Amino acid sequence: MSAQRGRDLLVRISNGTGGFVAVAGLRARQLAFNAETVDVTNADSAGRWRELLAGAGVRRAAVAGSGVFRDEASDARLRQMFFDGVIGLLL
């Protein structure tokens, strides 16, 4: 993949056969990735040190910006995926 400007993104979704189809272009104003641990420290923790739950955590990605959909069908498909709670987006 060649280098590209970081704020210009192409939104793609899976075509179900291992490939991806472009559905929209996005000019990002904000792009953030966060990972948080799960703190399970309690009164019985050894030495009262902070205790984290192994293999658990919360990961978030947030994108804010403006852009255009490729067509009306792409718009409808992406919105339906959002409302269905499908996690299949790749930016």
C-alpha positions as CSV (number, residue, x, y, z in Angstrom):
1,M,0.0,0.0,0.0
2,S,1.4,3.4,-0.9
3,A,1.6,6.3,1.5
4,Q,-1.4,8.6,1.8
5,R,-2.6,11.6,3.7
6,G,-3.7,10.6,7.2
7,R,-6.9,12.5,7.3
8,D,-8.3,11.3,3.9
9,L,-9.9,7.9,4.5
10,L,-11.6,5.3,2.3
11,V,-14.4,3.4,4.1
12,R,-14.6,-0.2,3.0
13,I,-16.9,-3.1,4.0
14,S,-16.4,-6.8,3.5
15,N,-17.9,-8.3,0.4
16,G,-18.2,-11.7,2.1
17,T,-15.5,-13.4,0.0
18,G,-12.4,-12.1,1.8
19,G,-12.3,-8.8,-0.1
20,F,-13.5,-5.3,0.6
21,V,-15.6,-2.9,-1.3
22,A,-15.3,0.9,-1.0
23,V,-18.6,2.5,0.1
24,A,-17.5,6.0,1.1
25,G,-14.8,8.6,1.3
26,L,-14.2,10.5,4.5
27,R,-12.2,13.5,5.4
28,A,-11.5,13.0,9.1
29,R,-11.4,15.8,11.6
30,Q,-10.7,13.5,14.5
31,L,-9.4,10.0,14.7
32,A,-8.8,8.3,18.0
33,F,-7.9,4.8,19.2
34,N,-8.1,3.9,22.9
35,A,-7.4,0.7,24.9
36,E,-8.3,0.4,28.6
37,T,-7.6,-2.3,31.1
38,V,-10.1,-3.7,33.6
39,D,-9.1,-2.9,37.2
40,V,-10.2,-5.6,39.7
41,T,-8.4,-4.2,42.7
42,N,-10.2,-4.9,45.9
43,A,-9.5,-5.0,49.7
44,D,-8.1,-8.5,49.4
45,S,-5.6,-7.7,46.6
46,A,-2.0,-8.7,47.6
47,G,-0.3,-5.8,49.3
48,R,-3.2,-3.6,48.1
49,W,-1.4,-3.2,44.8
50,R,-3.4,-2.5,41.7
51,E,-4.7,-5.7,40.1
52,L,-5.8,-6.0,36.4
53,L,-7.9,-8.7,34.9
54,A,-5.7,-10.6,32.4
55,G,-6.8,-10.8,28.8
56,A,-9.7,-8.3,29.3
57,G,-10.2,-4.7,28.4
58,V,-12.1,-2.2,26.3
59,R,-10.9,-1.1,22.9
60,R,-12.5,1.9,21.1
61,A,-12.1,3.6,17.8
62,A,-13.8,6.9,17.1
63,V,-13.9,8.8,13.8
64,A,-15.5,12.2,13.3
65,G,-15.5,14.0,10.0
66,S,-17.4,14.6,6.8
67,G,-17.5,12.8,3.5
68,V,-19.6,11.3,0.7
69,F,-21.1,7.9,0.0
70,R,-20.4,6.2,-3.3
71,D,-24.1,5.8,-4.0
72,E,-27.5,5.5,-2.2
73,A,-27.2,1.7,-1.8
74,S,-23.8,2.1,0.0
75,D,-25.3,4.6,2.3
76,A,-28.3,2.3,3.1
77,R,-26.0,-0.7,3.6
78,L,-23.6,1.1,6.0
79,R,-26.5,2.6,8.0
80,Q,-28.1,-0.9,8.3
81,M,-24.9,-2.5,9.5
82,F,-24.6,0.2,12.2
83,F,-28.2,-0.3,13.4
84,D,-27.7,-4.1,13.3
85,G,-24.6,-3.8,15.5
86,V,-22.4,-5.5,12.9
87,I,-18.7,-5.0,13.4
88,G,-17.3,-5.4,9.9
89,L,-15.9,-2.0,9.0
90,L,-12.4,-1.3,7.9
91,L,-11.1,2.2,7.6
